[in-house]
């Protein structure tokens, strides 16, 4: 689809990380952009400061009262996220008025047409990996556009337009598996980091989810390739060109001589073209070494030289809310992480334990979605047992209604550690300050991010 004739773009659910990227993209094209979201956030406030009008009430009259003066449905594109319920009044309005209405994934698919596309999918790891790839390409002089699933700390945004904007031929995108959104993409290079079960409200079971990942892989261009792990390769059916990567086991791409130095990891990356020696990764977390190996594989396929890769990995400062240090001093370490799946929690906490052996870890977790809590309750409990002290918040419902019997109390009862308790968001700061932690980790994909800054400030004041 060409966007030349568009004057207006309206987004229902504009505050989502993927939706906000589209909003900023169309704003860069000179379109009049506005939208609705349920709640205000740091991201929506930033967009409003950029000239994008947003309201926070599901009210059709707010669309017509000056937000956008629609001249006709033909020159307006309405984008919605699948998380928006079908009875949403604004969504129903646009459907009834026969506006040009499309899902976020469809629009992203159109944008990538004609570009050399690197698409990164996976239950976890995709945001950091896609941001790493973007940083390697950008910092090595390989101009690219990028739609990321998080805010890059190097560039302070979730979208990079590159020097040549929409004329750029290289595009890096995070390929979202929710609602099978990634099946709108046709990548030249596909990366799949993991296929652990998730979104079973959409897929029903693991087999259906794995089938969708196979369909994604098979949308890769005939002269393209798949970069993935051995476990994933054995799970999905894909017969095209494949490169295997690993943390530290022999593969096409893997790391060796892994050591820690002043809180950072150093290692060598083995590639089919030789070794990249003395890499120092700019972020913590041993799982991020594996992500960096995947990003290195993409960079080598795109002919980035070893020195540029080494330098880029060293200057990478990460993604907001991905193993994101808030405080790090001799008195206290405070890390915030987006982990909301049992495997992500396990990876995060194992990395914390490896970085700070002998220190007691206090974990604060906000479960995300009733269905996810139900489907993985036992796995969540085992992962949360990796902390010494657990503080559990109420389930963040997002798009869901409550499910009978699925509560944070139910989850807490399954956790087999002595020091565990429920806490309200309102009482969290007092709870943490009453028993100062050595290492504190906040985890979750809901609105726990709203508590991070107040908690950080309270801890800094208390420990000053």
Buried (B, 14 or more C-beta within 10 A) or exposed (E): EEBEEBBBBBBBBBBBBBBBBBBBBBBBBEBBBBBBBBEEBEBBEBBEEEEBBBBBEBEEEBBEEEBBEBEEBEEBBBBBBBBBEEEBEBBEBBEEEEBBBBBBBBBBBBBBEEBBBBBBBBBBBBBBBBBBBBBBBBBBEBBBBBBBBBBBBBBEBBBBBBEEEBEBEBBBBBBBBBBBBBBBBBBBBBBBBBBBBBBBBBBEEBEEBBBBBBBBBBBBBEEBBBBBBEEBBEBBEBEBBBBBBBBBEEBBBBBEBBEEEEEBBBBBBBBEEEEBEEBBBBBBBBBBBBBBBBBBBBBBBBEBEBEBBBBBBBEBBBBBBBBBEBBEEEEBBBBBBBBBBBBBBBBBBBBBBEBBEEEEBBBBBBBBBBBBBBBBBEBBBBBBBBBBBBBBBBBBBBBBEEBEEBBBEBBBEBBEBEEBEBBEBEEBBEBBBEEEBBBBBBBBBBBBBEBBEEBBEBBBEEEE
